[in-house]
Amino acid sequence: MVTAYVMVKASTGDVDRLKETMLNLHDGVESVSIVAGDVDFIVKAHVETPAEVKDIAASIHEMTGIEDTQTYIAMD
């Protein structure tokens, strides 16, 4: 199993819509937290393969209202 965190910066103030969309994006998305700081959301995913992490991150990055993403895979 692979656990990953996607840091998401939004370019819109419609955070509730984006949060719901990200939560429903893939069965592996465990949580979406709205946060303060350099990013607007932290998405936690728990999936079978790194390829699924890539698919989730790419889907988020392509969403309308998303400015940037950074993906981190947990090492333990």
All heavy atoms as a GROMACS GRO file, in nm:
protein
  572
    1MET      N    1   0.084  -0.120   0.000
    1MET     CA    2   0.000   0.000   0.000
    1MET      C    3   0.088   0.125   0.000
    1MET      O    4   0.196   0.125   0.057
    1MET     CB    5  -0.091   0.002   0.122
    1MET     CG    6  -0.196  -0.108   0.127
    1MET     SD    7  -0.316  -0.103  -0.005
    1MET     CE    8  -0.419   0.032   0.045
    2VAL      N    9   0.037   0.229  -0.063
    2VAL     CA   10   0.108   0.354  -0.075
    2VAL      C   11   0.024   0.464  -0.010
    2VAL      O   12  -0.095   0.478  -0.040
    2VAL     CB   13   0.134   0.390  -0.224
    2VAL    CG1   14   0.204   0.524  -0.236
    2VAL    CG2   15   0.212   0.280  -0.293
    3THR      N   16   0.086   0.542   0.079
    3THR     CA   17   0.021   0.659   0.136
    3THR      C   18   0.088   0.782   0.077
    3THR      O   19   0.211   0.790   0.072
    3THR     CB   20   0.034   0.661   0.289
    3THR    OG1   21  -0.029   0.544   0.342
    3THR    CG2   22  -0.033   0.784   0.348
    4ALA      N   23   0.006   0.875   0.030
    4ALA     CA   24   0.060   0.996  -0.032
    4ALA      C   25  -0.018   1.117   0.015
    4ALA      O   26  -0.134   1.106   0.056
    4ALA     CB   27   0.053   0.985  -0.183
    5TYR      N   28   0.050   1.230   0.010
    5TYR     CA   29  -0.011   1.358   0.045
    5TYR      C   30   0.007   1.452  -0.074
    5TYR      O   31   0.118   1.466  -0.126
    5TYR     CB   32   0.056   1.417   0.169
    5TYR     CG   33   0.043   1.327   0.289
    5TYR    CD1   34   0.138   1.230   0.316
    5TYR    CD2   35  -0.067   1.337   0.374
    5TYR    CE1   36   0.126   1.145   0.424
    5TYR    CE2   37  -0.080   1.253   0.483
    5TYR     CZ   38   0.016   1.157   0.508
    5TYR     OH   39   0.002   1.074   0.616
    6VAL      N   40  -0.103   1.514  -0.115
    6VAL     CA   41  -0.097   1.610  -0.225
    6VAL      C   42  -0.128   1.747  -0.168
    6VAL      O   43  -0.236   1.768  -0.111
    6VAL     CB   44  -0.198   1.574  -0.337
    6VAL    CG1   45  -0.186   1.673  -0.453
    6VAL    CG2   46  -0.178   1.431  -0.386
    7MET      N   47  -0.032   1.838  -0.179
    7MET     CA   48  -0.050   1.976  -0.137
    7MET      C   49  -0.111   2.051  -0.256
    7MET      O   50  -0.059   2.043  -0.367
    7MET     CB   51   0.082   2.041  -0.099
    7MET     CG   52   0.166   1.964   0.000
    7MET     SD   53   0.082   1.938   0.156
    7MET     CE   54   0.144   1.776   0.197
    8VAL      N   55  -0.220   2.121  -0.230
    8VAL     CA   56  -0.296   2.182  -0.339
    8VAL      C   57  -0.312   2.331  -0.315
    8VAL      O   58  -0.359   2.373  -0.208
    8VAL     CB   59  -0.435   2.117  -0.352
    8VAL    CG1   60  -0.513   2.178  -0.468
    8VAL    CG2   61  -0.424   1.965  -0.368
    9LYS      N   62  -0.275   2.409  -0.415
    9LYS     CA   63  -0.296   2.554  -0.410
    9LYS      C   64  -0.409   2.587  -0.508
    9LYS      O   65  -0.403   2.550  -0.625
    9LYS     CB   66  -0.169   2.628  -0.449
    9LYS     CG   67  -0.183   2.780  -0.437
    9LYS     CD   68  -0.052   2.849  -0.463
    9LYS     CE   69   0.027   2.848  -0.333
    9LYS     NZ   70   0.140   2.940  -0.334
   10ALA      N   71  -0.510   2.656  -0.457
   10ALA     CA   72  -0.626   2.690  -0.540
   10ALA      C   73  -0.614   2.835  -0.589
   10ALA      O   74  -0.552   2.918  -0.524
   10ALA     CB   75  -0.755   2.673  -0.459
   11SER      N   76  -0.676   2.859  -0.703
   11SER     CA   77  -0.678   2.994  -0.758
   11SER      C   78  -0.819   3.054  -0.751
   11SER      O   79  -0.848   3.152  -0.817
   11SER     CB   80  -0.630   2.992  -0.904
   11SER     OG   81  -0.715   2.909  -0.982
   12THR      N   82  -0.904   2.991  -0.670
   12THR     CA   83  -1.041   3.039  -0.654
   12THR      C   84  -1.078   3.032  -0.506
   12THR      O   85  -1.017   2.958  -0.430
   12THR     CB   86  -1.139   2.952  -0.736
   12THR    OG1   87  -1.272   2.998  -0.714
   12THR    CG2   88  -1.131   2.806  -0.698
   13GLY      N   89  -1.177   3.108  -0.468
   13GLY     CA   90  -1.224   3.106  -0.330
   13GLY      C   91  -1.330   3.001  -0.304
   13GLY      O   92  -1.382   2.990  -0.193
   14ASP      N   93  -1.363   2.921  -0.404
   14ASP     CA   94  -1.470   2.822  -0.393
   14ASP      C   95  -1.418   2.692  -0.330
   14ASP      O   96  -1.422   2.585  -0.389
   14ASP     CB   97  -1.528   2.796  -0.533
   14ASP     CG   98  -1.661   2.724  -0.527
   14ASP    OD1   99  -1.713   2.700  -0.416
   14ASP    OD2  100  -1.712   2.690  -0.635
   15VAL      N  101  -1.367   2.703  -0.207
   15VAL     CA  102  -1.299   2.591  -0.143
   15VAL      C  103  -1.392   2.475  -0.110
   15VAL      O  104  -1.350   2.359  -0.117
   15VAL     CB  105  -1.221   2.635  -0.017
   15VAL    CG1  106  -1.104   2.724  -0.054
   15VAL    CG2  107  -1.311   2.702   0.084
   16ASP      N  108  -1.517   2.503  -0.076
   16ASP     CA  109  -1.608   2.394  -0.041
   16ASP      C  110  -1.635   2.305  -0.163
   16ASP      O  111  -1.636   2.182  -0.151
   16ASP     CB  112  -1.738   2.449   0.016
   16ASP     CG  113  -1.718   2.514   0.152
   16ASP    OD1  114  -1.632   2.467   0.228
   16ASP    OD2  115  -1.788   2.613   0.180
   17ARG      N  116  -1.656   2.365  -0.279
   17ARG     CA  117  -1.679   2.287  -0.402
   17ARG      C  118  -1.556   2.204  -0.436
   17ARG      O  119  -1.567   2.085  -0.467
   17ARG     CB  120  -1.714   2.378  -0.519
   17ARG     CG  121  -1.730   2.301  -0.652
   17ARG     CD  122  -1.741   2.392  -0.773
   17ARG     NE  123  -1.625   2.477  -0.794
   17ARG     CZ  124  -1.512   2.439  -0.855
   17ARG    NH1  125  -1.500   2.316  -0.900
   17ARG    NH2  126  -1.413   2.524  -0.871
   18LEU      N  127  -1.440   2.266  -0.429
   18LEU     CA  128  -1.317   2.194  -0.460
   18LEU      C  129  -1.295   2.078  -0.364
   18LEU      O  130  -1.255   1.968  -0.405
   18LEU     CB  131  -1.197   2.288  -0.457
   18LEU     CG  132  -1.190   2.390  -0.571
   18LEU    CD1  133  -1.077   2.488  -0.546
   18LEU    CD2  134  -1.172   2.320  -0.705
   19LYS      N  135  -1.320   2.100  -0.237
   19LYS     CA  136  -1.303   1.993  -0.137
   19LYS      C  137  -1.392   1.874  -0.170
   19LYS      O  138  -1.346   1.760  -0.171
   19LYS     CB  139  -1.333   2.046   0.004
   19LYS     CG  140  -1.317   1.939   0.110
   19LYS     CD  141  -1.342   1.992   0.249
   19LYS     CE  142  -1.328   1.880   0.351
   19LYS     NZ  143  -1.342   1.928   0.489
   20GLU      N  144  -1.518   1.899  -0.197
   20GLU     CA  145  -1.611   1.790  -0.230
   20GLU      C  146  -1.569   1.718  -0.357
   20GLU      O  147  -1.575   1.595  -0.364
   20GLU     CB  148  -1.754   1.844  -0.246
   20GLU     CG  149  -1.823   1.870  -0.116
   20GLU     CD  150  -1.832   1.745  -0.028
   20GLU    OE1  151  -1.871   1.637  -0.078
   20GLU    OE2  152  -1.798   1.755   0.090
   21THR      N  153  -1.526   1.792  -0.457
   21THR     CA  154  -1.482   1.731  -0.582
   21THR      C  155  -1.362   1.641  -0.559
   21THR      O  156  -1.355   1.529  -0.611
   21THR     CB  157  -1.450   1.839  -0.687
   21THR    OG1  158  -1.567   1.920  -0.706
   21THR    CG2  159  -1.410   1.778  -0.820
   22MET      N  160  -1.265   1.688  -0.481
   22MET     CA  161  -1.147   1.607  -0.453
   22MET      C  162  -1.180   1.483  -0.370
   22MET      O  163  -1.126   1.375  -0.393
   22MET     CB  164  -1.039   1.691  -0.385
   22MET     CG  165  -0.972   1.788  -0.480
   22MET     SD  166  -0.834   1.879  -0.408
   22MET     CE  167  -0.922   2.013  -0.325
   23LEU      N  168  -1.272   1.496  -0.274
   23LEU     CA  169  -1.313   1.382  -0.192
   23LEU      C  170  -1.376   1.272  -0.277
   23LEU      O  171  -1.361   1.154  -0.247
   23LEU     CB  172  -1.412   1.425  -0.084
   23LEU     CG  173  -1.352   1.482   0.044
   23LEU    CD1  174  -1.462   1.542   0.130
   23LEU    CD2  175  -1.275   1.376   0.120
   24ASN      N  176  -1.446   1.310  -0.382
   24ASN     CA  177  -1.516   1.214  -0.466
   24ASN      C  178  -1.436   1.170  -0.588
   24ASN      O  179  -1.486   1.097  -0.673
   24ASN     CB  180  -1.650   1.272  -0.510
   24ASN     CG  181  -1.743   1.294  -0.393
   24ASN    OD1  182  -1.758   1.206  -0.309
   24ASN    ND2  183  -1.804   1.410  -0.386
   25LEU      N  184  -1.313   1.211  -0.596
   25LEU     CA  185  -1.229   1.187  -0.713
   25LEU      C  186  -1.190   1.041  -0.732
   25LEU      O  187  -1.186   0.990  -0.843
   25LEU     CB  188  -1.103   1.273  -0.699
   25LEU     CG  189  -1.013   1.289  -0.818
   25LEU    CD1  190  -1.087   1.354  -0.933
   25LEU    CD2  191  -0.894   1.374  -0.780
   26HIS      N  192  -1.161   0.972  -0.622
   26HIS     CA  193  -1.105   0.836  -0.630
   26HIS      C  194  -1.131   0.769  -0.496
   26HIS      O  195  -1.127   0.834  -0.391
   26HIS     CB  196  -0.955   0.847  -0.657
   26HIS     CG  197  -0.886   0.719  -0.682
   26HIS    ND1  198  -0.852   0.632  -0.582
   26HIS    CD2  199  -0.843   0.662  -0.798
   26HIS    CE1  200  -0.790   0.527  -0.634
   26HIS    NE2  201  -0.784   0.542  -0.766
   27ASP      N  202  -1.154   0.639  -0.498
   27ASP     CA  203  -1.178   0.565  -0.373
   27ASP      C  204  -1.060   0.573  -0.276
   27ASP      O  205  -1.078   0.560  -0.156
   27ASP     CB  206  -1.208   0.418  -0.403
   27ASP     CG  207  -1.344   0.398  -0.465
   27ASP    OD1  208  -1.430   0.487  -0.454
   27ASP    OD2  209  -1.365   0.291  -0.527
   28GLY      N  210  -0.940   0.596  -0.329
   28GLY     CA  211  -0.821   0.602  -0.246
   28GLY      C  212  -0.802   0.732  -0.171
   28GLY      O  213  -0.717   0.741  -0.083
   29VAL      N  214  -0.881   0.834  -0.204
   29VAL     CA  215  -0.870   0.962  -0.134
   29VAL      C  216  -0.935   0.945   0.004
   29VAL      O  217  -1.055   0.925   0.015
   29VAL     CB  218  -0.936   1.077  -0.212
   29VAL    CG1  219  -0.936   1.205  -0.130
   29VAL    CG2  220  -0.865   1.099  -0.345
   30GLU      N  221  -0.852   0.950   0.108
   30GLU     CA  222  -0.901   0.930   0.245
   30GLU      C  223  -0.956   1.058   0.306
   30GLU      O  224  -1.054   1.054   0.380
   30GLU     CB  225  -0.789   0.877   0.334
   30GLU     CG  226  -0.760   0.732   0.314
   30GLU     CD  227  -0.668   0.676   0.421
   30GLU    OE1  228  -0.620   0.751   0.507
   30GLU    OE2  229  -0.645   0.555   0.417
   31SER      N  230  -0.888   1.170   0.281
   31SER     CA  231  -0.933   1.295   0.341
   31SER      C  232  -0.883   1.414   0.260
   31SER      O  233  -0.784   1.404   0.188
   31SER     CB  234  -0.884   1.307   0.486
   31SER     OG  235  -0.743   1.315   0.488
   32VAL      N  236  -0.957   1.523   0.275
   32VAL     CA  237  -0.917   1.652   0.216
   32VAL      C  238  -0.934   1.755   0.327
   32VAL      O  239  -1.044   1.774   0.378
   32VAL     CB  240  -1.004   1.691   0.095
   32VAL    CG1  241  -0.963   1.827   0.041
   32VAL    CG2  242  -0.995   1.584  -0.015
   33SER      N  243  -0.824   1.820   0.363
   33SER     CA  244  -0.828   1.920   0.469
   33SER      C  245  -0.800   2.058   0.412
   33SER      O  246  -0.705   2.075   0.335
   33SER     CB  247  -0.722   1.889   0.575
   33SER     OG  248  -0.746   1.764   0.635
   34ILE      N  249  -0.884   2.153   0.448
   34ILE     CA  250  -0.859   2.293   0.414
   34ILE      C  251  -0.762   2.345   0.520
   34ILE      O  252  -0.787   2.329   0.640
   34ILE     CB  253  -0.990   2.374   0.415
   34ILE    CG1  254  -1.087   2.318   0.310
   34ILE    CG2  255  -0.962   2.521   0.389
   34ILE    CD1  256  -1.228   2.376   0.319
   35VAL      N  257  -0.650   2.403   0.476
   35VAL     CA  258  -0.546   2.445   0.569
   35VAL      C  259  -0.505   2.590   0.544
   35VAL      O  260  -0.529   2.645   0.437
   35VAL     CB  261  -0.422   2.354   0.561
   35VAL    CG1  262  -0.458   2.211   0.599
   35VAL    CG2  263  -0.359   2.357   0.423
   36ALA      N  264  -0.443   2.649   0.644
   36ALA     CA  265  -0.385   2.782   0.631
   36ALA      C  266  -0.237   2.766   0.602
   36ALA      O  267  -0.174   2.670   0.647
   36ALA     CB  268  -0.405   2.862   0.760
   37GLY      N  269  -0.182   2.858   0.526
   37GLY     CA  270  -0.039   2.852   0.495
   37GLY      C  271  -0.013   2.867   0.347
   37GLY      O  272  -0.091   2.929   0.275
   38ASP      N  273   0.094   2.806   0.300
   38ASP     CA  274   0.135   2.819   0.160
   38ASP      C  275   0.043   2.746   0.063
   38ASP      O  276   0.042   2.776  -0.056
   38ASP     CB  277   0.277   2.766   0.140
   38ASP     CG  278   0.380   2.852   0.210
   38ASP    OD1  279   0.350   2.969   0.243
   38ASP    OD2  280   0.491   2.802   0.234
   39VAL      N  281  -0.030   2.646   0.112
   39VAL     CA  282  -0.124   2.572   0.028
   39VAL      C  283  -0.264   2.586   0.088
   39VAL      O  284  -0.280   2.628   0.202
   39VAL     CB  285  -0.085   2.423   0.014
   39VAL    CG1  286   0.049   2.410  -0.056
   39VAL    CG2  287  -0.085   2.352   0.147
   40ASP      N  288  -0.364   2.549   0.009
   40ASP     CA  289  -0.503   2.563   0.053
   40ASP      C  290  -0.564   2.431   0.102
   40ASP      O  291  -0.656   2.431   0.183
   40ASP     CB  292  -0.587   2.619  -0.061
   40ASP     CG  293  -0.537   2.756  -0.103
   40ASP    OD1  294  -0.540   2.848  -0.018
   40ASP    OD2  295  -0.494   2.772  -0.219
   41PHE      N  296  -0.513   2.318   0.049
   41PHE     CA  297  -0.564   2.186   0.086
   41PHE      C  298  -0.449   2.089   0.103
   41PHE      O  299  -0.346   2.100   0.035
   41PHE     CB  300  -0.652   2.126  -0.026
   41PHE     CG  301  -0.770   2.209  -0.065
   41PHE    CD1  302  -0.762   2.297  -0.171
   41PHE    CD2  303  -0.891   2.197   0.002
   41PHE    CE1  304  -0.871   2.372  -0.210
   41PHE    CE2  305  -1.001   2.272  -0.037
   41PHE     CZ  306  -0.991   2.360  -0.143
   42ILE      N  307  -0.471   1.990   0.190
   42ILE     CA  308  -0.385   1.872   0.194
   42ILE      C  309  -0.476   1.752   0.172
   42ILE      O  310  -0.571   1.730   0.247
   42ILE     CB  311  -0.309   1.858   0.327
   42ILE    CG1  312  -0.215   1.978   0.347
   42ILE    CG2  313  -0.230   1.727   0.329
   42ILE    CD1  314  -0.145   1.980   0.481
   43VAL      N  315  -0.446   1.678   0.066
   43VAL     CA  316  -0.523   1.560   0.030
   43VAL      C  317  -0.441   1.437   0.071
   43VAL      O  318  -0.325   1.424   0.033
   43VAL     CB  319  -0.550   1.555  -0.122
   43VAL    CG1  320  -0.627   1.429  -0.159
   43VAL    CG2  321  -0.625   1.680  -0.167
   44LYS      N  322  -0.502   1.348   0.148
   44LYS     CA  323  -0.436   1.224   0.188
   44LYS      C  324  -0.496   1.110   0.106
   44LYS      O  325  -0.620   1.093   0.102
   44LYS     CB  326  -0.455   1.196   0.337
   44LYS     CG  327  -0.385   1.068   0.381
   44LYS     CD  328  -0.404   1.044   0.529
   44LYS     CE  329  -0.333   0.914   0.572
   44LYS     NZ  330  -0.358   0.886   0.714
   45ALA      N  331  -0.409   1.032   0.043
   45ALA     CA  332  -0.454   0.918  -0.036
   45ALA      C  333  -0.385   0.791   0.014
   45ALA      O  334  -0.268   0.794   0.053
   45ALA     CB  335  -0.421   0.940  -0.183
   46HIS      N  336  -0.457   0.682   0.011
   46HIS     CA  337  -0.404   0.552   0.050
   46HIS      C  338  -0.447   0.454  -0.060
   46HIS      O  339  -0.566   0.420  -0.069
   46HIS     CB  340  -0.461   0.511   0.186
   46HIS     CG  341  -0.390   0.397   0.247
   46HIS    ND1  342  -0.261   0.404   0.295
   46HIS    CD2  343  -0.430   0.269   0.270
   46HIS    CE1  344  -0.226   0.288   0.345
   46HIS    NE2  345  -0.327   0.205   0.329
   47VAL      N  346  -0.352   0.415  -0.145
   47VAL     CA  347  -0.382   0.337  -0.264
   47VAL      C  348  -0.287   0.218  -0.276
   47VAL      O  349  -0.192   0.205  -0.200
   47VAL     CB  350  -0.374   0.425  -0.392
   47VAL    CG1  351  -0.484   0.530  -0.390
   47VAL    CG2  352  -0.238   0.492  -0.405
   48GLU      N  353  -0.309   0.136  -0.377
   48GLU     CA  354  -0.228   0.016  -0.398
   48GLU      C  355  -0.094   0.044  -0.464
   48GLU      O  356   0.006  -0.021  -0.433
   48GLU     CB  357  -0.306  -0.085  -0.484
   48GLU     CG  358  -0.426  -0.145  -0.417
   48GLU     CD  359  -0.391  -0.239  -0.303
   48GLU    OE1  360  -0.286  -0.306  -0.310
   48GLU    OE2  361  -0.469  -0.245  -0.206
   49THR      N  362  -0.090   0.138  -0.559
   49THR     CA  363   0.032   0.156  -0.638
   49THR      C  364   0.068   0.304  -0.655
   49THR      O  365  -0.020   0.391  -0.646
   49THR     CB  366   0.013   0.098  -0.780
   49THR    OG1  367  -0.087   0.176  -0.850
   49THR    CG2  368  -0.030  -0.047  -0.775
   50PRO      N  369   0.194   0.333  -0.684
   50PRO     CA  370   0.234   0.470  -0.714
   50PRO      C  371   0.161   0.525  -0.838
   50PRO      O  372   0.137   0.645  -0.847
   50PRO     CB  373   0.384   0.460  -0.739
   50PRO     CG  374   0.427   0.341  -0.659
   50PRO     CD  375   0.312   0.244  -0.670
   51ALA      N  376   0.126   0.438  -0.931
   51ALA     CA  377   0.052   0.483  -1.049
   51ALA      C  378  -0.082   0.544  -1.012
   51ALA      O  379  -0.127   0.642  -1.073
   51ALA     CB  380   0.032   0.367  -1.146
   52GLU      N  381  -0.147   0.490  -0.909
   52GLU     CA  382  -0.274   0.547  -0.862
   52GLU      C  383  -0.252   0.684  -0.800
   52GLU      O  384  -0.336   0.773  -0.814
   52GLU     CB  385  -0.342   0.453  -0.763
   52GLU     CG  386  -0.401   0.330  -0.827
   52GLU     CD  387  -0.466   0.241  -0.724
   52GLU    OE1  388  -0.394   0.158  -0.663
   52GLU    OE2  389  -0.588   0.254  -0.704
   53VAL      N  390  -0.141   0.701  -0.731
   53VAL     CA  391  -0.106   0.833  -0.676
   53VAL      C  392  -0.092   0.932  -0.790
   53VAL      O  393  -0.146   1.044  -0.785
   53VAL     CB  394   0.024   0.828  -0.593
   53VAL    CG1  395   0.066   0.969  -0.552
   53VAL    CG2  396   0.009   0.738  -0.473
   54LYS      N  397  -0.023   0.892  -0.894
   54LYS     CA  398  -0.003   0.978  -1.012
   54LYS      C  399  -0.137   1.016  -1.073
   54LYS      O  400  -0.159   1.132  -1.108
   54LYS     CB  401   0.083   0.906  -1.114
   54LYS     CG  402   0.110   0.987  -1.238
   54LYS     CD  403   0.195   0.908  -1.337
   54LYS     CE  404   0.211   0.985  -1.466
   54LYS     NZ  405   0.279   0.906  -1.568
   55ASP      N  406  -0.228   0.921  -1.086
   55ASP     CA  407  -0.361   0.948  -1.143
   55ASP      C  408  -0.438   1.048  -1.058
   55ASP      O  409  -0.501   1.141  -1.111
   55ASP     CB  410  -0.442   0.820  -1.156
   55ASP     CG  411  -0.386   0.725  -1.262
   55ASP    OD1  412  -0.306   0.770  -1.347
   55ASP    OD2  413  -0.424   0.606  -1.258
   56ILE      N  414  -0.435   1.031  -0.927
   56ILE     CA  415  -0.506   1.122  -0.837
   56ILE      C  416  -0.447   1.262  -0.848
   56ILE      O  417  -0.519   1.361  -0.864
   56ILE     CB  418  -0.502   1.072  -0.692
   56ILE    CG1  419  -0.588   0.946  -0.678
   56ILE    CG2  420  -0.548   1.180  -0.594
   56ILE    CD1  421  -0.572   0.873  -0.545
   57ALA      N  422  -0.314   1.272  -0.839
   57ALA     CA  423  -0.248   1.403  -0.845
   57ALA      C  424  -0.274   1.472  -0.978
   57ALA      O  425  -0.302   1.593  -0.982
   57ALA     CB  426  -0.098   1.387  -0.822
   58ALA      N  427  -0.269   1.398  -1.087
   58ALA     CA  428  -0.295   1.456  -1.220
   58ALA      C  429  -0.439   1.505  -1.230
   58ALA      O  430  -0.465   1.613  -1.285
   58ALA     CB  431  -0.263   1.355  -1.329
   59SER      N  432  -0.531   1.427  -1.178
   59SER     CA  433  -0.672   1.467  -1.183
   59SER      C  434  -0.698   1.594  -1.103
   59SER      O  435  -0.774   1.681  -1.145
   59SER     CB  436  -0.761   1.354  -1.132
   59SER     OG  437  -0.753   1.242  -1.216
   60ILE      N  438  -0.634   1.605  -0.988
   60ILE     CA  439  -0.648   1.726  -0.906
   60ILE      C  440  -0.587   1.845  -0.980
   60ILE      O  441  -0.647   1.951  -0.989
   60ILE     CB  442  -0.582   1.708  -0.768
   60ILE    CG1  443  -0.660   1.606  -0.685
   60ILE    CG2  444  -0.573   1.842  -0.694
   60ILE    CD1  445  -0.590   1.563  -0.557
   61HIS      N  446  -0.468   1.826  -1.034
   61HIS     CA  447  -0.398   1.935  -1.102
   61HIS      C  448  -0.477   1.989  -1.221
   61HIS      O  449  -0.470   2.108  -1.251
   61HIS     CB  450  -0.259   1.888  -1.147
   61HIS     CG  451  -0.171   2.000  -1.190
   61HIS    ND1  452  -0.106   2.082  -1.100
   61HIS    CD2  453  -0.139   2.046  -1.312
   61HIS    CE1  454  -0.037   2.173  -1.166
   61HIS    NE2  455  -0.055   2.153  -1.295
   62GLU      N  456  -0.553   1.903  -1.287
   62GLU     CA  457  -0.631   1.942  -1.405
   62GLU      C  458  -0.765   2.006  -1.371
   62GLU      O  459  -0.833   2.057  -1.459
   62GLU     CB  460  -0.652   1.820  -1.494
   62GLU     CG  461  -0.523   1.768  -1.555
   62GLU     CD  462  -0.540   1.635  -1.626
   62GLU    OE1  463  -0.652   1.579  -1.625
   62GLU    OE2  464  -0.440   1.587  -1.682
   63MET      N  465  -0.805   2.004  -1.244
   63MET     CA  466  -0.934   2.060  -1.206
   63MET      C  467  -0.937   2.212  -1.224
   63MET      O  468  -0.837   2.280  -1.198
   63MET     CB  469  -0.964   2.028  -1.059
   63MET     CG  470  -0.995   1.884  -1.031
   63MET     SD  471  -1.007   1.846  -0.854
   63MET     CE  472  -1.126   1.965  -0.801
   64THR      N  473  -1.052   2.261  -1.267
   64THR     CA  474  -1.071   2.405  -1.277
   64THR      C  475  -1.063   2.467  -1.138
   64THR      O  476  -1.126   2.418  -1.044
   64THR     CB  477  -1.209   2.437  -1.340
   64THR    OG1  478  -1.214   2.377  -1.469
   64THR    CG2  479  -1.232   2.586  -1.350
   65GLY      N  480  -0.980   2.570  -1.123
   65GLY     CA  481  -0.966   2.637  -0.994
   65GLY      C  482  -0.842   2.594  -0.918
   65GLY      O  483  -0.815   2.644  -0.809
   66ILE      N  484  -0.765   2.500  -0.974
   66ILE     CA  485  -0.642   2.457  -0.908
   66ILE      C  486  -0.523   2.523  -0.976
   66ILE      O  487  -0.508   2.517  -1.098
   66ILE     CB  488  -0.626   2.302  -0.914
   66ILE    CG1  489  -0.743   2.235  -0.842
   66ILE    CG2  490  -0.492   2.260  -0.855
   66ILE    CD1  491  -0.761   2.274  -0.696
   67GLU      N  492  -0.440   2.586  -0.897
   67GLU     CA  493  -0.323   2.657  -0.947
   67GLU      C  494  -0.199   2.569  -0.952
   67GLU      O  495  -0.122   2.572  -1.048
   67GLU     CB  496  -0.297   2.780  -0.859
   67GLU     CG  497  -0.182   2.865  -0.902
   67GLU     CD  498  -0.165   2.985  -0.811
   67GLU    OE1  499  -0.268   3.046  -0.773
   67GLU    OE2  500  -0.051   3.016  -0.777
   68ASP      N  501  -0.177   2.489  -0.846
   68ASP     CA  502  -0.055   2.410  -0.839
   68ASP      C  503  -0.075   2.294  -0.742
   68ASP      O  504  -0.158   2.302  -0.651
   68ASP     CB  505   0.061   2.497  -0.791
   68ASP     CG  506   0.197   2.433  -0.808
   68ASP    OD1  507   0.211   2.348  -0.899
   68ASP    OD2  508   0.289   2.466  -0.732
   69THR      N  509   0.003   2.187  -0.762
   69THR     CA  510   0.004   2.074  -0.668
   69THR      C  511   0.147   2.029  -0.646
   69THR      O  512   0.234   2.048  -0.732
   69THR     CB  513  -0.077   1.954  -0.722
   69THR    OG1  514  -0.018   1.907  -0.844
   69THR    CG2  515  -0.223   1.989  -0.745
   70GLN      N  516   0.170   1.969  -0.531
   70GLN     CA  517   0.295   1.903  -0.499
   70GLN      C  518   0.258   1.772  -0.430
   70GLN      O  519   0.176   1.773  -0.338
   70GLN     CB  520   0.384   1.987  -0.406
   70GLN     CG  521   0.434   2.113  -0.470
   70GLN     CD  522   0.522   2.192  -0.376
   70GLN    OE1  523   0.502   2.191  -0.255
   70GLN    NE2  524   0.620   2.260  -0.430
   71THR      N  525   0.319   1.664  -0.472
   71THR     CA  526   0.284   1.533  -0.421
   71THR      C  527   0.400   1.472  -0.345
   71THR      O  528   0.514   1.475  -0.391
   71THR     CB  529   0.243   1.438  -0.538
   71THR    OG1  530   0.137   1.501  -0.610
   71THR    CG2  531   0.198   1.304  -0.486
   72TYR      N  532   0.369   1.416  -0.229
   72TYR     CA  533   0.469   1.352  -0.143
   72TYR      C  534   0.421   1.212  -0.111
   72TYR      O  535   0.307   1.193  -0.070
   72TYR     CB  536   0.487   1.430  -0.013
   72TYR     CG  537   0.532   1.572  -0.037
   72TYR    CD1  538   0.440   1.675  -0.054
   72TYR    CD2  539   0.667   1.602  -0.045
   72TYR    CE1  540   0.482   1.805  -0.076
   72TYR    CE2  541   0.709   1.732  -0.069
   72TYR     CZ  542   0.617   1.833  -0.085
   72TYR     OH  543   0.658   1.961  -0.109
   73ILE      N  544   0.510   1.113  -0.127
   73ILE     CA  545   0.479   0.975  -0.092
   73ILE      C  546   0.547   0.942   0.040
   73ILE      O  547   0.668   0.965   0.056
   73ILE     CB  548   0.522   0.878  -0.203
   73ILE    CG1  549   0.437   0.904  -0.329
   73ILE    CG2  550   0.510   0.734  -0.159
   73ILE    CD1  551   0.472   0.818  -0.448
   74ALA      N  552   0.471   0.887   0.134
   74ALA     CA  553   0.523   0.851   0.265
   74ALA      C  554   0.622   0.735   0.252
   74ALA      O  555   0.599   0.642   0.173
   74ALA     CB  556   0.410   0.814   0.360
   75MET      N  557   0.730   0.741   0.328
   75MET     CA  558   0.833   0.639   0.322
   75MET      C  559   0.817   0.531   0.429
   75MET      O  560   0.888   0.432   0.427
   75MET     CB  561   0.972   0.705   0.339
   75MET     CG  562   1.001   0.808   0.230
   75MET     SD  563   1.000   0.743   0.064
   75MET     CE  564   1.150   0.650   0.065
   76ASP      N  565   0.726   0.550   0.524
   76ASP     CA  566   0.705   0.445   0.625
   76ASP      C  567   0.559   0.418   0.646
   76ASP      O  568   0.474   0.479   0.595
   76ASP     CB  569   0.772   0.483   0.758
   76ASP     CG  570   0.710   0.607   0.822
   76ASP    OD1  571   0.627   0.674   0.760
   76ASP    OD2  572   0.751   0.638   0.935
   0.00000   0.00000   0.00000
